[in-house]
Amino acid sequence: MPLDEDSALRLVLEAVDRLGGPRMIHGNPRHPFARNATREFEIEGHQITVRYSEISSPAVAEIDGYVFEIREDEVFKLFGP
């Protein structure tokens, strides 16, 4: 069953919370080629990839065709299927 936007956001927020919250992901930029620049989770059968911010790119989370930007105090949808 495909995810709707609300369910995708809920799962992304759970993954972000597991990593310490949006401030921790946005506020700790990684080198683009660092091994720890991404984290992957499987929550409720869905694969979620969280990419930490870099100097030239924002922190994002991807799940089933949805991409969410992670800012210091909010998470919002960039685009979806």
PDB file with one MODEL, atoms N, CA, C and O in Angstrom:
MODEL        1
ATOM      1  N   MET A   1       0.834  -1.177   0.000  1.00  0.00           N
ATOM      2  CA  MET A   1       0.000   0.000   0.000  1.00  0.00           C
ATOM      3  C   MET A   1       0.885   1.248   0.000  1.00  0.00           C
ATOM      4  O   MET A   1       1.763   1.380   0.852  1.00  0.00           O
ATOM      5  N   PRO A   2       0.662   2.167  -0.949  1.00  0.00           N
ATOM      6  CA  PRO A   2       1.494   3.373  -1.006  1.00  0.00           C
ATOM      7  C   PRO A   2       1.247   4.291   0.195  1.00  0.00           C
ATOM      8  O   PRO A   2       0.155   4.330   0.762  1.00  0.00           O
ATOM      9  N   LEU A   3       2.282   5.013   0.555  1.00  0.00           N
ATOM     10  CA  LEU A   3       2.183   5.947   1.667  1.00  0.00           C
ATOM     11  C   LEU A   3       1.500   7.236   1.233  1.00  0.00           C
ATOM     12  O   LEU A   3       1.678   7.690   0.103  1.00  0.00           O
ATOM     13  N   ASP A   4       0.719   7.823   2.133  1.00  0.00           N
ATOM     14  CA  ASP A   4       0.235   9.171   1.884  1.00  0.00           C
ATOM     15  C   ASP A   4       1.227  10.145   2.534  1.00  0.00           C
ATOM     16  O   ASP A   4       2.123   9.732   3.271  1.00  0.00           O
ATOM     17  N   GLU A   5       1.058  11.413   2.256  1.00  0.00           N
ATOM     18  CA  GLU A   5       2.008  12.414   2.741  1.00  0.00           C
ATOM     19  C   GLU A   5       2.078  12.474   4.262  1.00  0.00           C
ATOM     20  O   GLU A   5       3.166  12.596   4.825  1.00  0.00           O
ATOM     21  N   ASP A   6       0.944  12.390   4.929  1.00  0.00           N
ATOM     22  CA  ASP A   6       0.931  12.460   6.397  1.00  0.00           C
ATOM     23  C   ASP A   6       1.668  11.285   7.024  1.00  0.00           C
ATOM     24  O   ASP A   6       2.415  11.462   7.987  1.00  0.00           O
ATOM     25  N   SER A   7       1.465  10.088   6.486  1.00  0.00           N
ATOM     26  CA  SER A   7       2.157   8.900   7.009  1.00  0.00           C
ATOM     27  C   SER A   7       3.652   8.985   6.743  1.00  0.00           C
ATOM     28  O   SER A   7       4.458   8.624   7.600  1.00  0.00           O
ATOM     29  N   ALA A   8       4.028   9.463   5.554  1.00  0.00           N
ATOM     30  CA  ALA A   8       5.446   9.613   5.222  1.00  0.00           C
ATOM     31  C   ALA A   8       6.113  10.595   6.181  1.00  0.00           C
ATOM     32  O   ALA A   8       7.211  10.333   6.672  1.00  0.00           O
ATOM     33  N   LEU A   9       5.465  11.713   6.448  1.00  0.00           N
ATOM     34  CA  LEU A   9       6.029  12.704   7.364  1.00  0.00           C
ATOM     35  C   LEU A   9       6.146  12.121   8.775  1.00  0.00           C
ATOM     36  O   LEU A   9       7.155  12.340   9.446  1.00  0.00           O
ATOM     37  N   ARG A  10       5.147  11.396   9.227  1.00  0.00           N
ATOM     38  CA  ARG A  10       5.188  10.779  10.556  1.00  0.00           C
ATOM     39  C   ARG A  10       6.378   9.830  10.690  1.00  0.00           C
ATOM     40  O   ARG A  10       7.072   9.847  11.707  1.00  0.00           O
ATOM     41  N   LEU A  11       6.617   9.005   9.675  1.00  0.00           N
ATOM     42  CA  LEU A  11       7.728   8.058   9.717  1.00  0.00           C
ATOM     43  C   LEU A  11       9.077   8.770   9.645  1.00  0.00           C
ATOM     44  O   LEU A  11      10.031   8.375  10.314  1.00  0.00           O
ATOM     45  N   VAL A  12       9.148   9.821   8.830  1.00  0.00           N
ATOM     46  CA  VAL A  12      10.390  10.598   8.748  1.00  0.00           C
ATOM     47  C   VAL A  12      10.683  11.260  10.093  1.00  0.00           C
ATOM     48  O   VAL A  12      11.827  11.257  10.549  1.00  0.00           O
ATOM     49  N   LEU A  13       9.665  11.822  10.724  1.00  0.00           N
ATOM     50  CA  LEU A  13       9.871  12.453  12.032  1.00  0.00           C
ATOM     51  C   LEU A  13      10.348  11.436  13.072  1.00  0.00           C
ATOM     52  O   LEU A  13      11.152  11.769  13.943  1.00  0.00           O
ATOM     53  N   GLU A  14       9.854  10.200  12.982  1.00  0.00           N
ATOM     54  CA  GLU A  14      10.325   9.161  13.896  1.00  0.00           C
ATOM     55  C   GLU A  14      11.808   8.865  13.657  1.00  0.00           C
ATOM     56  O   GLU A  14      12.575   8.723  14.609  1.00  0.00           O
ATOM     57  N   ALA A  15      12.210   8.772  12.392  1.00  0.00           N
ATOM     58  CA  ALA A  15      13.621   8.534  12.071  1.00  0.00           C
ATOM     59  C   ALA A  15      14.487   9.702  12.542  1.00  0.00           C
ATOM     60  O   ALA A  15      15.566   9.492  13.095  1.00  0.00           O
ATOM     61  N   VAL A  16      14.022  10.921  12.326  1.00  0.00           N
ATOM     62  CA  VAL A  16      14.758  12.111  12.755  1.00  0.00           C
ATOM     63  C   VAL A  16      14.899  12.117  14.281  1.00  0.00           C
ATOM     64  O   VAL A  16      15.965  12.448  14.802  1.00  0.00           O
ATOM     65  N   ASP A  17      13.854  11.761  14.983  1.00  0.00           N
ATOM     66  CA  ASP A  17      13.921  11.696  16.454  1.00  0.00           C
ATOM     67  C   ASP A  17      14.925  10.656  16.924  1.00  0.00           C
ATOM     68  O   ASP A  17      15.615  10.870  17.920  1.00  0.00           O
ATOM     69  N   ARG A  18      15.016   9.539  16.226  1.00  0.00           N
ATOM     70  CA  ARG A  18      15.988   8.500  16.592  1.00  0.00           C
ATOM     71  C   ARG A  18      17.424   9.000  16.463  1.00  0.00           C
ATOM     72  O   ARG A  18      18.325   8.499  17.135  1.00  0.00           O
ATOM     73  N   LEU A  19      17.631   9.992  15.598  1.00  0.00           N
ATOM     74  CA  LEU A  19      18.973  10.559  15.404  1.00  0.00           C
ATOM     75  C   LEU A  19      19.239  11.773  16.278  1.00  0.00           C
ATOM     76  O   LEU A  19      20.292  12.400  16.156  1.00  0.00           O
ATOM     77  N   GLY A  20      18.312  12.115  17.150  1.00  0.00           N
ATOM     78  CA  GLY A  20      18.529  13.226  18.061  1.00  0.00           C
ATOM     79  C   GLY A  20      17.736  14.476  17.748  1.00  0.00           C
ATOM     80  O   GLY A  20      17.891  15.489  18.430  1.00  0.00           O
ATOM     81  N   GLY A  21      16.894  14.430  16.737  1.00  0.00           N
ATOM     82  CA  GLY A  21      16.058  15.570  16.402  1.00  0.00           C
ATOM     83  C   GLY A  21      16.618  16.391  15.247  1.00  0.00           C
ATOM     84  O   GLY A  21      17.772  16.213  14.857  1.00  0.00           O
ATOM     85  N   PRO A  22      15.806  17.285  14.702  1.00  0.00           N
ATOM     86  CA  PRO A  22      16.218  18.058  13.527  1.00  0.00           C
ATOM     87  C   PRO A  22      17.433  18.946  13.779  1.00  0.00           C
ATOM     88  O   PRO A  22      18.263  19.127  12.888  1.00  0.00           O
ATOM     89  N   ARG A  23      17.543  19.494  14.969  1.00  0.00           N
ATOM     90  CA  ARG A  23      18.694  20.366  15.260  1.00  0.00           C
ATOM     91  C   ARG A  23      20.013  19.599  15.175  1.00  0.00           C
ATOM     92  O   ARG A  23      21.021  20.137  14.718  1.00  0.00           O
ATOM     93  N   MET A  24      20.001  18.336  15.618  1.00  0.00           N
ATOM     94  CA  MET A  24      21.209  17.510  15.580  1.00  0.00           C
ATOM     95  C   MET A  24      21.601  17.173  14.143  1.00  0.00           C
ATOM     96  O   MET A  24      22.789  17.136  13.823  1.00  0.00           O
ATOM     97  N   ILE A  25      20.628  16.929  13.284  1.00  0.00           N
ATOM     98  CA  ILE A  25      20.907  16.560  11.890  1.00  0.00           C
ATOM     99  C   ILE A  25      21.319  17.786  11.086  1.00  0.00           C
ATOM    100  O   ILE A  25      22.285  17.736  10.324  1.00  0.00           O
ATOM    101  N   HIS A  26      20.595  18.878  11.254  1.00  0.00           N
ATOM    102  CA  HIS A  26      20.871  20.097  10.501  1.00  0.00           C
ATOM    103  C   HIS A  26      22.142  20.779  11.012  1.00  0.00           C
ATOM    104  O   HIS A  26      22.916  21.323  10.224  1.00  0.00           O
ATOM    105  N   GLY A  27      22.353  20.749  12.309  1.00  0.00           N
ATOM    106  CA  GLY A  27      23.445  21.500  12.910  1.00  0.00           C
ATOM    107  C   GLY A  27      24.791  20.807  12.935  1.00  0.00           C
ATOM    108  O   GLY A  27      25.756  21.373  13.449  1.00  0.00           O
ATOM    109  N   ASN A  28      24.889  19.603  12.398  1.00  0.00           N
ATOM    110  CA  ASN A  28      26.148  18.852  12.378  1.00  0.00           C
ATOM    111  C   ASN A  28      26.488  18.434  10.955  1.00  0.00           C
ATOM    112  O   ASN A  28      26.356  17.262  10.604  1.00  0.00           O
ATOM    113  N   PRO A  29      26.929  19.397  10.126  1.00  0.00           N
ATOM    114  CA  PRO A  29      27.215  19.052   8.732  1.00  0.00           C
ATOM    115  C   PRO A  29      28.335  18.025   8.608  1.00  0.00           C
ATOM    116  O   PRO A  29      29.242  17.962   9.439  1.00  0.00           O
ATOM    117  N   ARG A  30      28.250  17.236   7.570  1.00  0.00           N
ATOM    118  CA  ARG A  30      29.235  16.196   7.293  1.00  0.00           C
ATOM    119  C   ARG A  30      30.012  16.553   6.026  1.00  0.00           C
ATOM    120  O   ARG A  30      29.546  17.331   5.193  1.00  0.00           O
ATOM    121  N   HIS A  31      31.175  15.985   5.900  1.00  0.00           N
ATOM    122  CA  HIS A  31      31.927  16.085   4.653  1.00  0.00           C
ATOM    123  C   HIS A  31      31.176  15.267   3.612  1.00  0.00           C
ATOM    124  O   HIS A  31      30.663  14.198   3.944  1.00  0.00           O
ATOM    125  N   PRO A  32      31.091  15.730   2.354  1.00  0.00           N
ATOM    126  CA  PRO A  32      30.292  15.018   1.347  1.00  0.00           C
ATOM    127  C   PRO A  32      30.656  13.547   1.157  1.00  0.00           C
ATOM    128  O   PRO A  32      29.795  12.744   0.799  1.00  0.00           O
ATOM    129  N   PHE A  33      31.907  13.184   1.390  1.00  0.00           N
ATOM    130  CA  PHE A  33      32.318  11.806   1.155  1.00  0.00           C
ATOM    131  C   PHE A  33      32.500  11.015   2.454  1.00  0.00           C
ATOM    132  O   PHE A  33      33.058   9.918   2.447  1.00  0.00           O
ATOM    133  N   ALA A  34      32.031  11.574   3.549  1.00  0.00           N
ATOM    134  CA  ALA A  34      32.160  10.893   4.838  1.00  0.00           C
ATOM    135  C   ALA A  34      31.296   9.628   4.863  1.00  0.00           C
ATOM    136  O   ALA A  34      30.218   9.588   4.271  1.00  0.00           O
ATOM    137  N   ARG A  35      31.779   8.620   5.543  1.00  0.00           N
ATOM    138  CA  ARG A  35      31.020   7.367   5.656  1.00  0.00           C
ATOM    139  C   ARG A  35      29.752   7.537   6.478  1.00  0.00           C
ATOM    140  O   ARG A  35      28.785   6.797   6.293  1.00  0.00           O
ATOM    141  N   ASN A  36      29.753   8.500   7.376  1.00  0.00           N
ATOM    142  CA  ASN A  36      28.601   8.690   8.249  1.00  0.00           C
ATOM    143  C   ASN A  36      27.697   9.832   7.775  1.00  0.00           C
ATOM    144  O   ASN A  36      27.000  10.432   8.593  1.00  0.00           O
ATOM    145  N   ALA A  37      27.690  10.139   6.503  1.00  0.00           N
ATOM    146  CA  ALA A  37      26.878  11.241   5.964  1.00  0.00           C
ATOM    147  C   ALA A  37      25.404  10.847   5.824  1.00  0.00           C
ATOM    148  O   ALA A  37      24.544  11.718   5.688  1.00  0.00           O
ATOM    149  N   THR A  38      25.106   9.550   5.857  1.00  0.00           N
ATOM    150  CA  THR A  38      23.711   9.101   5.765  1.00  0.00           C
ATOM    151  C   THR A  38      23.430   8.055   6.842  1.00  0.00           C
ATOM    152  O   THR A  38      24.332   7.385   7.343  1.00  0.00           O
ATOM    153  N   ARG A  39      22.164   7.945   7.172  1.00  0.00           N
ATOM    154  CA  ARG A  39      21.687   6.886   8.068  1.00  0.00           C
ATOM    155  C   ARG A  39      20.448   6.282   7.422  1.00  0.00           C
ATOM    156  O   ARG A  39      19.649   6.993   6.813  1.00  0.00           O
ATOM    157  N   GLU A  40      20.295   4.982   7.555  1.00  0.00           N
ATOM    158  CA  GLU A  40      19.135   4.304   6.987  1.00  0.00           C
ATOM    159  C   GLU A  40      18.376   3.580   8.086  1.00  0.00           C
ATOM    160  O   GLU A  40      18.965   2.990   8.992  1.00  0.00           O
ATOM    161  N   PHE A  41      17.047   3.639   7.982  1.00  0.00           N
ATOM    162  CA  PHE A  41      16.159   2.988   8.938  1.00  0.00           C
ATOM    163  C   PHE A  41      15.086   2.237   8.174  1.00  0.00           C
ATOM    164  O   PHE A  41      14.731   2.605   7.053  1.00  0.00           O
ATOM    165  N   GLU A  42      14.579   1.192   8.784  1.00  0.00           N
ATOM    166  CA  GLU A  42      13.356   0.567   8.302  1.00  0.00           C
ATOM    167  C   GLU A  42      12.343   0.687   9.431  1.00  0.00           C
ATOM    168  O   GLU A  42      12.515   0.122  10.511  1.00  0.00           O
ATOM    169  N   ILE A  43      11.291   1.434   9.155  1.00  0.00           N
ATOM    170  CA  ILE A  43      10.239   1.658  10.135  1.00  0.00           C
ATOM    171  C   ILE A  43       8.916   1.270   9.492  1.00  0.00           C
ATOM    172  O   ILE A  43       8.561   1.775   8.427  1.00  0.00           O
ATOM    173  N   GLU A  44       8.200   0.386  10.134  1.00  0.00           N
ATOM    174  CA  GLU A  44       6.907  -0.104   9.644  1.00  0.00           C
ATOM    175  C   GLU A  44       6.999  -0.610   8.201  1.00  0.00           C
ATOM    176  O   GLU A  44       6.073  -0.433   7.410  1.00  0.00           O
ATOM    177  N   GLY A  45       8.120  -1.237   7.876  1.00  0.00           N
ATOM    178  CA  GLY A  45       8.299  -1.829   6.552  1.00  0.00           C
ATOM    179  C   GLY A  45       8.722  -0.862   5.465  1.00  0.00           C
ATOM    180  O   GLY A  45       8.779  -1.250   4.298  1.00  0.00           O
ATOM    181  N   HIS A  46       9.023   0.386   5.806  1.00  0.00           N
ATOM    182  CA  HIS A  46       9.433   1.386   4.820  1.00  0.00           C
ATOM    183  C   HIS A  46      10.887   1.785   5.068  1.00  0.00           C
ATOM    184  O   HIS A  46      11.293   2.016   6.206  1.00  0.00           O
ATOM    185  N   GLN A  47      11.661   1.862   3.989  1.00  0.00           N
ATOM    186  CA  GLN A  47      13.062   2.253   4.073  1.00  0.00           C
ATOM    187  C   GLN A  47      13.149   3.781   4.083  1.00  0.00           C
ATOM    188  O   GLN A  47      12.594   4.445   3.207  1.00  0.00           O
ATOM    189  N   ILE A  48      13.844   4.329   5.072  1.00  0.00           N
ATOM    190  CA  ILE A  48      14.019   5.776   5.202  1.00  0.00           C
ATOM    191  C   ILE A  48      15.512   6.067   5.209  1.00  0.00           C
ATOM    192  O   ILE A  48      16.267   5.460   5.969  1.00  0.00           O
ATOM    193  N   THR A  49      15.933   7.001   4.357  1.00  0.00           N
ATOM    194  CA  THR A  49      17.320   7.433   4.310  1.00  0.00           C
ATOM    195  C   THR A  49      17.381   8.882   4.761  1.00  0.00           C
ATOM    196  O   THR A  49      16.686   9.739   4.216  1.00  0.00           O
ATOM    197  N   VAL A  50      18.213   9.151   5.755  1.00  0.00           N
ATOM    198  CA  VAL A  50      18.417  10.513   6.248  1.00  0.00           C
ATOM    199  C   VAL A  50      19.830  10.925   5.861  1.00  0.00           C
ATOM    200  O   VAL A  50      20.803  10.249   6.193  1.00  0.00           O
ATOM    201  N   ARG A  51      19.924  12.047   5.155  1.00  0.00           N
ATOM    202  CA  ARG A  51      21.228  12.590   4.751  1.00  0.00           C
ATOM    203  C   ARG A  51      21.488  13.851   5.564  1.00  0.00           C
ATOM    204  O   ARG A  51      20.694  14.792   5.544  1.00  0.00           O
ATOM    205  N   TYR A  52      22.605  13.857   6.276  1.00  0.00           N
ATOM    206  CA  TYR A  52      22.982  15.031   7.061  1.00  0.00           C
ATOM    207  C   TYR A  52      23.301  16.186   6.118  1.00  0.00           C
ATOM    208  O   TYR A  52      23.640  15.971   4.955  1.00  0.00           O
ATOM    209  N   SER A  53      23.190  17.412   6.629  1.00  0.00           N
ATOM    210  CA  SER A  53      23.505  18.574   5.804  1.00  0.00           C
ATOM    211  C   SER A  53      24.999  18.606   5.509  1.00  0.00           C
ATOM    212  O   SER A  53      25.811  18.013   6.219  1.00  0.00           O
ATOM    213  N   GLU A  54      25.330  19.319   4.441  1.00  0.00           N
ATOM    214  CA  GLU A  54      26.713  19.565   4.074  1.00  0.00           C
ATOM    215  C   GLU A  54      26.840  21.066   3.878  1.00  0.00           C
ATOM    216  O   GLU A  54      25.849  21.790   3.980  1.00  0.00           O
ATOM    217  N   ILE A  55      28.006  21.525   3.609  1.00  0.00           N
ATOM    218  CA  ILE A  55      28.222  22.957   3.417  1.00  0.00           C
ATOM    219  C   ILE A  55      27.317  23.490   2.309  1.00  0.00           C
ATOM    220  O   ILE A  55      26.762  24.581   2.437  1.00  0.00           O
ATOM    221  N   SER A  56      27.163  22.735   1.229  1.00  0.00           N
ATOM    222  CA  SER A  56      26.432  23.235   0.060  1.00  0.00           C
ATOM    223  C   SER A  56      25.068  22.573  -0.157  1.00  0.00           C
ATOM    224  O   SER A  56      24.432  22.826  -1.180  1.00  0.00           O
ATOM    225  N   SER A  57      24.609  21.747   0.760  1.00  0.00           N
ATOM    226  CA  SER A  57      23.311  21.102   0.552  1.00  0.00           C
ATOM    227  C   SER A  57      22.589  20.905   1.885  1.00  0.00           C
ATOM    228  O   SER A  57      23.221  20.739   2.929  1.00  0.00           O
ATOM    229  N   PRO A  58      21.261  20.927   1.833  1.00  0.00           N
ATOM    230  CA  PRO A  58      20.478  20.786   3.063  1.00  0.00           C
ATOM    231  C   PRO A  58      20.407  19.331   3.531  1.00  0.00           C
ATOM    232  O   PRO A  58      20.718  18.406   2.780  1.00  0.00           O
ATOM    233  N   ALA A  59      20.000  19.153   4.759  1.00  0.00           N
ATOM    234  CA  ALA A  59      19.718  17.817   5.273  1.00  0.00           C
ATOM    235  C   ALA A  59      18.366  17.386   4.711  1.00  0.00           C
ATOM    236  O   ALA A  59      17.422  18.175   4.678  1.00  0.00           O
ATOM    237  N   VAL A  60      18.276  16.131   4.268  1.00  0.00           N
ATOM    238  CA  VAL A  60      17.024  15.633   3.705  1.00  0.00           C
ATOM    239  C   VAL A  60      16.757  14.218   4.196  1.00  0.00           C
ATOM    240  O   VAL A  60      17.657  13.505   4.640  1.00  0.00           O
ATOM    241  N   ALA A  61      15.491  13.838   4.099  1.00  0.00           N
ATOM    242  CA  ALA A  61      15.074  12.468   4.388  1.00  0.00           C
ATOM    243  C   ALA A  61      14.253  11.994   3.199  1.00  0.00           C
ATOM    244  O   ALA A  61      13.435  12.741   2.662  1.00  0.00           O
ATOM    245  N   GLU A  62      14.473  10.751   2.791  1.00  0.00           N
ATOM    246  CA  GLU A  62      13.779  10.173   1.647  1.00  0.00           C
ATOM    247  C   GLU A  62      13.023   8.933   2.085  1.00  0.00           C
ATOM    248  O   GLU A  62      13.541   8.106   2.835  1.00  0.00           O
ATOM    249  N   ILE A  63      11.771   8.813   1.601  1.00  0.00           N
ATOM    250  CA  ILE A  63      10.957   7.640   1.891  1.00  0.00           C
ATOM    251  C   ILE A  63       9.950   7.451   0.764  1.00  0.00           C
ATOM    252  O   ILE A  63       9.139   8.341   0.507  1.00  0.00           O
ATOM    253  N   ASP A  64       9.990   6.331   0.104  1.00  0.00           N
ATOM    254  CA  ASP A  64       9.003   5.935  -0.914  1.00  0.00           C
ATOM    255  C   ASP A  64       8.624   7.048  -1.880  1.00  0.00           C
ATOM    256  O   ASP A  64       7.439   7.282  -2.117  1.00  0.00           O
ATOM    257  N   GLY A  65       9.614   7.736  -2.440  1.00  0.00           N
ATOM    258  CA  GLY A  65       9.338   8.778  -3.424  1.00  0.00           C
ATOM    259  C   GLY A  65       9.139  10.163  -2.844  1.00  0.00           C
ATOM    260  O   GLY A  65       9.102  11.136  -3.596  1.00  0.00           O
ATOM    261  N   TYR A  66       9.013  10.284  -1.548  1.00  0.00           N
ATOM    262  CA  TYR A  66       8.900  11.592  -0.896  1.00  0.00           C
ATOM    263  C   TYR A  66      10.285  12.041  -0.447  1.00  0.00           C
ATOM    264  O   TYR A  66      11.108  11.227  -0.027  1.00  0.00           O
ATOM    265  N   VAL A  67      10.530  13.341  -0.541  1.00  0.00           N
ATOM    266  CA  VAL A  67      11.767  13.930  -0.030  1.00  0.00           C
ATOM    267  C   VAL A  67      11.380  15.092   0.873  1.00  0.00           C
ATOM    268  O   VAL A  67      10.633  15.986   0.475  1.00  0.00           O
ATOM    269  N   PHE A  68      11.902  15.063   2.099  1.00  0.00           N
ATOM    270  CA  PHE A  68      11.626  16.100   3.093  1.00  0.00           C
ATOM    271  C   PHE A  68      12.924  16.804   3.446  1.00  0.00           C
ATOM    272  O   PHE A  68      13.949  16.154   3.653  1.00  0.00           O
ATOM    273  N   GLU A  69      12.886  18.128   3.517  1.00  0.00           N
ATOM    274  CA  GLU A  69      14.043  18.884   3.982  1.00  0.00           C
ATOM    275  C   GLU A  69      13.971  18.999   5.497  1.00  0.00           C
ATOM    276  O   GLU A  69      12.904  19.214   6.072  1.00  0.00           O
ATOM    277  N   ILE A  70      15.132  18.850   6.133  1.00  0.00           N
ATOM    278  CA  ILE A  70      15.230  18.933   7.586  1.00  0.00           C
ATOM    279  C   ILE A  70      15.947  20.233   7.924  1.00  0.00           C
ATOM    280  O   ILE A  70      17.128  20.407   7.620  1.00  0.00           O
ATOM    281  N   ARG A  71      15.220  21.132   8.550  1.00  0.00           N
ATOM    282  CA  ARG A  71      15.810  22.389   9.018  1.00  0.00           C
ATOM    283  C   ARG A  71      15.985  22.302  10.526  1.00  0.00           C
ATOM    284  O   ARG A  71      15.591  21.316  11.148  1.00  0.00           O
ATOM    285  N   GLU A  72      16.570  23.325  11.104  1.00  0.00           N
ATOM    286  CA  GLU A  72      16.857  23.314  12.536  1.00  0.00           C
ATOM    287  C   GLU A  72      15.603  23.148  13.393  1.00  0.00           C
ATOM    288  O   GLU A  72      15.647  22.498  14.438  1.00  0.00           O
ATOM    289  N   ASP A  73      14.495  23.728  12.958  1.00  0.00           N
ATOM    290  CA  ASP A  73      13.291  23.687  13.780  1.00  0.00           C
ATOM    291  C   ASP A  73      12.060  23.164  13.053  1.00  0.00           C
ATOM    292  O   ASP A  73      10.950  23.278  13.572  1.00  0.00           O
ATOM    293  N   GLU A  74      12.232  22.589  11.858  1.00  0.00           N
ATOM    294  CA  GLU A  74      11.084  22.064  11.122  1.00  0.00           C
ATOM    295  C   GLU A  74      11.525  21.036  10.088  1.00  0.00           C
ATOM    296  O   GLU A  74      12.687  20.975   9.688  1.00  0.00           O
ATOM    297  N   VAL A  75      10.562  20.242   9.678  1.00  0.00           N
ATOM    298  CA  VAL A  75      10.749  19.267   8.599  1.00  0.00           C
ATOM    299  C   VAL A  75       9.574  19.491   7.636  1.00  0.00           C
ATOM    300  O   VAL A  75       8.415  19.484   8.052  1.00  0.00           O
ATOM    301  N   PHE A  76       9.882  19.688   6.353  1.00  0.00           N
ATOM    302  CA  PHE A  76       8.798  19.943   5.393  1.00  0.00           C
ATOM    303  C   PHE A  76       9.077  19.244   4.076  1.00  0.00           C
ATOM    304  O   PHE A  76      10.223  18.961   3.728  1.00  0.00           O
ATOM    305  N   LYS A  77       8.006  18.974   3.357  1.00  0.00           N
ATOM    306  CA  LYS A  77       8.099  18.226   2.097  1.00  0.00           C
ATOM    307  C   LYS A  77       8.669  19.111   0.993  1.00  0.00           C
ATOM    308  O   LYS A  77       8.224  20.239   0.786  1.00  0.00           O
ATOM    309  N   LEU A  78       9.674  18.568   0.283  1.00  0.00           N
ATOM    310  CA  LEU A  78      10.180  19.215  -0.911  1.00  0.00           C
ATOM    311  C   LEU A  78       9.396  18.756  -2.130  1.00  0.00           C
ATOM    312  O   LEU A  78       8.949  19.572  -2.936  1.00  0.00           O
ATOM    313  N   PHE A  79       9.233  17.440  -2.261  1.00  0.00           N
ATOM    314  CA  PHE A  79       8.416  16.892  -3.349  1.00  0.00           C
ATOM    315  C   PHE A  79       8.045  15.464  -3.025  1.00  0.00           C
ATOM    316  O   PHE A  79       8.621  14.843  -2.132  1.00  0.00           O
ATOM    317  N   GLY A  80       7.078  14.953  -3.760  1.00  0.00           N
ATOM    318  CA  GLY A  80       6.598  13.600  -3.537  1.00  0.00           C
ATOM    319  C   GLY A  80       6.076  13.001  -4.816  1.00  0.00           C
ATOM    320  O   GLY A  80       6.037  13.666  -5.851  1.00  0.00           O
ATOM    321  N   PRO A  81       5.671  11.739  -4.752  1.00  0.00           N
ATOM    322  CA  PRO A  81       5.197  11.051  -5.958  1.00  0.00           C
ATOM    323  C   PRO A  81       3.877  11.611  -6.479  1.00  0.00           C
ATOM    324  O   PRO A  81       3.358  11.131  -7.487  1.00  0.00           O
TER     325      PRO A  81
ENDMDL
END
